[in-house]
């Protein structure tokens, strides 16, 4: 599972690296990549992108809530613990992503380059990191850690990547915002699962 996540993040990160080199692209290259994604536009694709983007918030609520509610009804301790760990990853992700947004204060692409981009949906003021992406990857990683089966991992990360791409397609995030969001969401999930395991093990040792 860890190898799959690593490969996905490397593929996303490759967007910001020069071919055959190890230097991170400058801001103008970030804008160039975004311009190519944003320019590929149509009404039908806009609708699909908005569906992916709009699905992040409800799934972030439904996913852990369903685990906890069903776990409590069935008295399934494993499902309850998975719900707790998923909730923890999303809470931690909220703190980190929100804190970075206000610490970095990076303007949205359409605010910084109004002649190149316009927002295809309403957004907040700051761009870095992409909170939609971080929540999508926090959900995908939590599900994959809880249920490490290919039929859970594959659709979870396909959806997360679709949500990440939609944020660029809609003109509201740079590629670097999206990559940072993916890394943050994934890291928060791993940390939450590791922390819960450590606390649970420590409790049983007593």
N, C-alpha and C positions, 0 to 999 in steps of 0.2 A: 504494500500500500504506500509506504513512504517513498519507494522508487517511482511510483506512478505520479504522485504529487510533485516530486522533484522534477520529473520530465515535463510536466505541464507548466510549472513555473519557469523552467529554463526556456521553453518555447515562447512564453509570453515575454520574458526578459530579452529574448533575441531581437525583439522589435527595436530595442534601443542601443544595439551594439553594431559597430561597423563590421562589414564583412571582412574577415581575415585580420581584424584588429581587436584591441582590447580597450578602446577608449569609448566612453559614453558619449552619445550624440549631444550636441549643444541644443539650446532651446529652439533654434531655427529648424533643426532636424526633427524635433518633437512636433513642431507645427507642420512640417512637410508630410510626415507620416499621417497626422490627423487629417490634413487636407485631402489626401488620397482616399481615406476611409469615408470622410464626410461628403465628398463629391459624388460618391456612388449612391445616389439617392433616387427613390421613387415612392409614390404614395403607399403601395403595398408593403414595401420594405420598411417604410416609416412606421406602419401599423405593427409589424412584427417586432421591430426594435422597441416600440413603446410597450408592447405586451411583455417582452423579456424584462425591460426596465421596471415596469409597474408590478411585476410578480415578486420582486425581491422583498418588499415590506411585508405583504401578507404571508409569504412562505416563512419569513423569519419569526413570525408570531405563531403560525399554525404548526410548524415543525416541532419545536420543543413542547408546545402546549399539548399536542396530540400524544406525544410520548408520555408526558406526565399524567394526563387524564386517563388514558388507556391503561397505563401502568398501575395507577391507583385503583381503577375499577377491577382490573384482573389480579391485583395484588402481586404484580410482576416487579420484583426488586431490580432486575437488570434493566428493564425498560424505564423505570423511575430514575435510576442512576444515569442512564443515557440522556434522559430529559434534563436532569440537573446539569450534567456536563455540557450539553448543547446550550442551555440557558447561560451558563457561566461563560462560554466562549463568545456568545453574542453580547453579553454585558461588558466583558473585557474589550471586545472589538469596538463597542460604542465609545468607551472611555478613550481608547488609543486613537481611533479615527477622528473623533470630535476634537480631542486635544491637539492633534497635529494640524487639523484644518485651521484652527485659530492661532496656532504657533507659527505656521508657515505663511498664512495669508496670501496664498497664490490666487490671482484672479482667474475667473473662468475664461476659456478660449474666446468666447463671443464677446467678453468684456475687454479683453486685451487686444483682440484682432477683429473688430466689428465689421471690417470690410471682407473678411474671409469666412466668418462663421456667424450663425445666429442660433439661438437656443430653440430646439424643436419641442421643448417642454419646460415647465417652470422648474427652477432650481434655486438652491441657496447661493450665497455670495461667493464662497471659496471653493477652490478646485481640488487641492491636494490634501489627502489622498481621495480616491473615489470610494465613498462610503457604500454605495450600491454594490460595488465590486467586492469590497471587504466583507460585507454581510453575505453576499452570494457564496464566496469561498469559505467563509466560516461555517455556513450551513452545509455545503458540499463536503468539507473536510470532516465535520462532526458526524454526518451520516456515514461517511466512508470508514471512519474510525470505529463507530458503533457497530456497523454491519459491513465488514470488509469482504464483500462479494462483488464480482464484476458487474452484476446487474444493478447494483446500488451505486458503485463508484462511477461507472461510465455515464449514466444519465445525469448524475449529480454534477459532475464536472463539465459535461456538455452544456448543461443549463447555466452553470456559473460562468463559463467562457462566453456563452451567448449574452448573458447580462453584462459582462465586462465590455464586450464588443459594442453592445447597444449604446453604452454611455459615450463612446467615441463617435459612433454613427450619428447620434443625436446632437453632437457638437457641444457637449457640456463637460467633457474631460479630455485631457491630453493622454497619450499612451503611457507616459510615466506615472500619471495619477492612477491609472488602471493597474499597472504592474505593482505599484506600491500597495494598492488596496488588496490585490490578490495575496501578496506576501503577508500583510498584516492579518487578514482574515484567517489564512492558513495557520500562521504562527499562534494566533489567539486560541484556535481550536486545539492545537497540539498542547499548548500550555494548560488549558482548562482540563483536558483529559488526563494529562500527567499529574496535575495538582490534585484532582479528585482521587486518582489512584493512590497517590502518596498519602493523602489524608485518610482514605479508607483503610489502607494497609496499616498505618500508624494507629488508628482506632482499634483495629482487631488485635494488634500486638499487646495492647493494654488489656 
